[in-house]
C-alpha cells in the first residue's frame, strides 16, 4: 500500500475500486474519481461506443482524483465501483 498524497489533509471515508477506475468520498461528502474514463468493450469483448465511467461528462482518463462536479451540492455517503459503472449514495 502507498499513501495517496493527493488526499493529504483530507479524510477519505469511503473508497471503491472498479475494473479501471476508483471512486472515493471525503469526510465533507464530496465524491472523487480517477482512472480510465472510457470502457470500450462489452461482456463479449465486442467494441462499443464507450461510456463516461468517471462521471465527468467526457471520456478523459484522470491519473489523479478529480471531484465529480455533477454531484456538487449533494452530500455523498457511500460509493461503489463495478466493472464499467459506479454508484454514489446520498
Phi and psi in degrees as GROMACS dihedral restraints (atoms count N, CA, C in turn):
[ dihedral_restraints ]
;  ai    aj    ak    al  type     phi  dphi    fc
    3     4     5     6     1  -137.9    20    10
    4     5     6     7     1   136.6    20    10
    6     7     8     9     1   -63.9    20    10
    7     8     9    10     1   135.5    20    10
    9    10    11    12     1   -89.6    20    10
   10    11    12    13     1   103.0    20    10
   12    13    14    15     1   -59.8    20    10
   13    14    15    16     1   -27.7    20    10
   15    16    17    18     1   -54.1    20    10
   16    17    18    19     1   -37.3    20    10
   18    19    20    21     1   -92.5    20    10
   19    20    21    22     1    15.8    20    10
   21    22    23    24     1   -57.4    20    10
   22    23    24    25     1   131.3    20    10
   24    25    26    27     1    86.3    20    10
   25    26    27    28     1    -4.3    20    10
   27    28    29    30     1  -118.9    20    10
   28    29    30    31     1   154.4    20    10
   30    31    32    33     1  -107.5    20    10
   31    32    33    34     1   118.4    20    10
   33    34    35    36     1   -85.4    20    10
   34    35    36    37     1   123.6    20    10
   36    37    38    39     1  -105.1    20    10
   37    38    39    40     1   -13.4    20    10
   39    40    41    42     1  -155.8    20    10
   40    41    42    43     1   147.0    20    10
   42    43    44    45     1  -153.8    20    10
   43    44    45    46     1   152.0    20    10
   45    46    47    48     1  -151.8    20    10
   46    47    48    49     1   139.1    20    10
   48    49    50    51     1  -109.9    20    10
   49    50    51    52     1   131.4    20    10
   51    52    53    54     1  -101.7    20    10
   52    53    54    55     1  -162.9    20    10
   54    55    56    57     1   -62.8    20    10
   55    56    57    58     1   -47.7    20    10
   57    58    59    60     1  -134.5    20    10
   58    59    60    61     1    19.3    20    10
   60    61    62    63     1  -150.6    20    10
   61    62    63    64     1   160.7    20    10
   63    64    65    66     1  -132.4    20    10
   64    65    66    67     1   141.5    20    10
   66    67    68    69     1  -117.1    20    10
   67    68    69    70     1   147.2    20    10
   69    70    71    72     1  -145.1    20    10
   70    71    72    73     1   156.0    20    10
   72    73    74    75     1  -128.3    20    10
   73    74    75    76     1   131.6    20    10
   75    76    77    78     1   -94.8    20    10
   76    77    78    79     1   165.5    20    10
   78    79    80    81     1   -57.9    20    10
   79    80    81    82     1   -23.5    20    10
   81    82    83    84     1   -83.7    20    10
   82    83    84    85     1     5.8    20    10
   84    85    86    87     1    84.3    20    10
   85    86    87    88     1    14.3    20    10
   87    88    89    90     1   -90.6    20    10
   88    89    90    91     1   135.9    20    10
   90    91    92    93     1   -96.3    20    10
   91    92    93    94     1   140.9    20    10
   93    94    95    96     1  -129.8    20    10
   94    95    96    97     1   152.6    20    10
   96    97    98    99     1  -144.5    20    10
   97    98    99   100     1   155.4    20    10
   99   100   101   102     1  -156.1    20    10
  100   101   102   103     1   162.7    20    10
  102   103   104   105     1   120.4    20    10
  103   104   105   106     1  -152.2    20    10
  105   106   107   108     1   -78.0    20    10
  106   107   108   109     1   128.8    20    10
  108   109   110   111     1   -87.0    20    10
  109   110   111   112     1    -1.7    20    10
  111   112   113   114     1  -141.4    20    10
  112   113   114   115     1   127.4    20    10
  114   115   116   117     1  -105.9    20    10
  115   116   117   118     1   122.1    20    10
  117   118   119   120     1  -118.8    20    10
  118   119   120   121     1    35.1    20    10
  120   121   122   123     1  -145.8    20    10
  121   122   123   124     1   161.1    20    10
  123   124   125   126     1  -115.3    20    10
  124   125   126   127     1  -170.9    20    10
  126   127   128   129     1   -60.6    20    10
  127   128   129   130     1   -25.8    20    10
  129   130   131   132     1   -97.7    20    10
  130   131   132   133     1    16.4    20    10
  132   133   134   135     1    57.8    20    10
  133   134   135   136     1    32.7    20    10
  135   136   137   138     1   -93.7    20    10
  136   137   138   139     1   143.4    20    10
  138   139   140   141     1   -63.6    20    10
  139   140   141   142     1   140.2    20    10
  141   142   143   144     1  -130.5    20    10
  142   143   144   145     1  -176.6    20    10
  144   145   146   147     1   -81.4    20    10
  145   146   147   148     1    -3.7    20    10
  147   148   149   150     1    89.7    20    10
  148   149   150   151     1   176.9    20    10
  150   151   152   153     1  -146.5    20    10
  151   152   153   154     1   159.2    20    10
  153   154   155   156     1   -87.2    20    10
  154   155   156   157     1    82.1    20    10
  156   157   158   159     1   -76.7    20    10
  157   158   159   160     1   -16.7    20    10
  159   160   161   162     1   -99.7    20    10
  160   161   162   163     1   -10.8    20    10
  162   163   164   165     1    82.9    20    10
  163   164   165   166     1    19.4    20    10
  165   166   167   168     1  -102.5    20    10
  166   167   168   169     1     5.4    20    10
  168   169   170   171     1    83.3    20    10
  169   170   171   172     1    11.0    20    10
  171   172   173   174     1  -149.8    20    10
  172   173   174   175     1  -173.5    20    10
  174   175   176   177     1  -109.0    20    10
  175   176   177   178     1    18.6    20    10
  177   178   179   180     1   -71.3    20    10
  178   179   180   181     1   139.1    20    10
  180   181   182   183     1   -86.6    20    10
  181   182   183   184     1   135.5    20    10
  183   184   185   186     1  -122.3    20    10
  184   185   186   187     1   119.0    20    10
  186   187   188   189     1   -76.7    20    10
  187   188   189   190     1   -26.5    20    10
  189   190   191   192     1  -112.2    20    10
  190   191   192   193     1   151.1    20    10
  192   193   194   195     1   -56.3    20    10
  193   194   195   196     1   141.7    20    10
  195   196   197   198     1  -130.1    20    10
  196   197   198   199     1   135.9    20    10
  198   199   200   201     1   -61.6    20    10
  199   200   201   202     1   135.4    20    10
  201   202   203   204     1   -85.6    20    10
  202   203   204   205     1    96.5    20    10
  204   205   206   207     1   -64.5    20    10
  205   206   207   208     1   -28.2    20    10
  207   208   209   210     1   -65.2    20    10
  208   209   210   211     1   -15.4    20    10
  210   211   212   213     1  -102.7    20    10
  211   212   213   214     1     6.2    20    10
  213   214   215   216     1   -58.0    20    10
  214   215   216   217     1   140.0    20    10
  216   217   218   219     1    88.4    20    10
  217   218   219   220     1    -6.8    20    10
  219   220   221   222     1  -110.6    20    10
  220   221   222   223     1   137.7    20    10
  222   223   224   225     1   -87.9    20    10
  223   224   225   226     1   112.1    20    10
  225   226   227   228     1   -87.8    20    10
  226   227   228   229     1   133.7    20    10
  228   229   230   231     1  -111.6    20    10
  229   230   231   232     1   -20.0    20    10
  231   232   233   234     1  -156.9    20    10
  232   233   234   235     1   153.9    20    10
  234   235   236   237     1  -136.3    20    10
  235   236   237   238     1   156.3    20    10
  237   238   239   240     1  -145.7    20    10
  238   239   240   241     1   127.5    20    10
  240   241   242   243     1  -110.3    20    10
  241   242   243   244     1   138.5    20    10
  243   244   245   246     1  -120.5    20    10
  244   245   246   247     1  -159.0    20    10
  246   247   248   249     1   -55.1    20    10
  247   248   249   250     1   -53.9    20    10
  249   250   251   252     1  -141.9    20    10
  250   251   252   253     1    37.8    20    10
  252   253   254   255     1  -155.0    20    10
  253   254   255   256     1   166.9    20    10
  255   256   257   258     1  -148.3    20    10
  256   257   258   259     1   153.2    20    10
  258   259   260   261     1  -130.2    20    10
  259   260   261   262     1   147.3    20    10
  261   262   263   264     1  -128.4    20    10
  262   263   264   265     1   137.2    20    10
  264   265   266   267     1  -113.1    20    10
  265   266   267   268     1   131.7    20    10
